[in-house]
């Protein structure tokens, strides 16, 4: 099923202009930041999964390996 929108992973804004085929993004462009790298867009569910992964948490510094 085609999502209603994607989320740009560069600026975290919704993107409504994209091409979706066979369950993957084929083409997209963020009108806010100009990002057009298809690997840098996520569906709402994918974005939610990334936000739960502490490796992608931008609000806190990475844990040290001490």
C-alpha positions in Angstrom: 0.0 0.0 0.0 1.3 3.4 -0.9 1.8 5.7 2.1 0.1 9.1 2.2 3.5 10.8 2.8 7.2 10.2 3.5 9.4 11.9 6.1 12.6 13.5 4.9 15.4 12.3 7.2 17.5 15.4 6.5 15.0 18.0 7.9 12.2 15.7 9.3 9.5 17.4 7.2 6.6 15.5 5.5 7.0 15.0 1.8 4.0 14.4 -0.4 5.6 14.4 -3.8 7.2 11.0 -4.4 7.1 7.9 -6.6 6.4 4.6 -4.8 6.7 1.2 -6.6 6.8 -2.3 -5.3 6.9 -1.2 -1.7 9.9 1.2 -2.0 10.5 4.8 -2.7 11.7 5.2 -6.3 11.9 9.0 -6.5 11.3 11.8 -4.0 12.2 15.4 -3.4 11.9 17.4 -0.2 10.6 20.9 -1.1 12.0 22.3 2.1 15.6 21.2 2.1 16.0 19.9 -1.5 17.0 16.4 -0.5 16.5 13.9 -3.3 18.4 10.9 -2.0 15.8 8.1 -1.9 17.6 6.4 1.0 17.0 9.5 3.1 13.2 9.2 3.2 11.1 7.0 5.5 7.5 6.1 5.9 5.8 7.1 9.1 6.3 3.6 10.6 10.0 3.4 9.6 10.5 6.9 11.1 8.9 5.8 14.3 11.1 2.8 14.5 14.2 5.0 13.9 13.1 7.4 16.6 12.9 4.5 19.1 16.5 3.5 18.2 18.8 5.4 20.6 21.6 5.3 18.0 19.7 8.0 16.0 18.8 10.2 19.1 20.1 13.6 18.2 19.2 15.1 21.6 21.8 13.4 23.6 25.5 12.8 23.0 26.6 9.3 22.0 27.5 7.0 24.9 31.3 6.6 25.5 33.0 3.2 25.3 34.9 3.7 28.6 
